[in-house]
Amino acid sequence: MSNGAIGTLLGKTILVVEDDYMVATDISAFLAREGATIIGPAGTVRAAGALLEKASVIDAAVLDVNLRNERVYPVADELLERGVPFVFATGYEELLLDRKYVGLPRSPKPIDKQSLLSVLLTLVA
């Protein structure tokens, strides 16, 4: 676990939605080492929706904006409706996001895992 962040994600459940297998695996493994329970990763909006239906508790989520040329916005909307905080993990500049999502937490790609962790810690605090 990271210095200064030991156990801070312990007991937290994080949904990971990312269509790149290597990135998804890397983020998931990193967050698990930080103590989080991982739901997913899901590589499509449909798969993420199925995970949302089954999950009783989600403390936060990491969402890739572009999933195989489909926007993750339906998942983001469901999370907003549930009051679940999330961070967009994306190579998109904020101005390229749908207007509704401008100003929400964003972690630019390539992902800086410590930066992502910092954002998630703020979201689940």
C-alpha positions, 0 to 999 in steps of 0.5 A: 500500500502507498505511504500515507494511504495505508488502509484508506480504501479498506472496506470501500467498494470501487466499480471499475469501468474500462474497456482496455483489458490491460488498463482495467487490470492494472487499475483494479489490481492497484486499488485492491492493493490499496484495500478496496474491494473491486467490482468489475472491471466492466468493459461495456456500458451493458456490462457495467449496468449489469454490475450496478443491478447486482451491487448492493454497495458501491462507494465510488467508481472509476469510469473510462468515458469511451467504451468501444466507441460508446460513451459511459454516460448512462453509467455515470447517470445511474451513479449520480442518481444513486449518489455514488461519486466517481472519477472519469479516467479519460484521455479527453479534455474536459471540454470534450465531455458532455456539458452535464459532466464538466467539473466532475472529477477527472483523472487524465490518461495515461493514468497516474495511479497515485493521482487517481488514488488521491481523487478516490480518497477525496471522494470516499472521505 
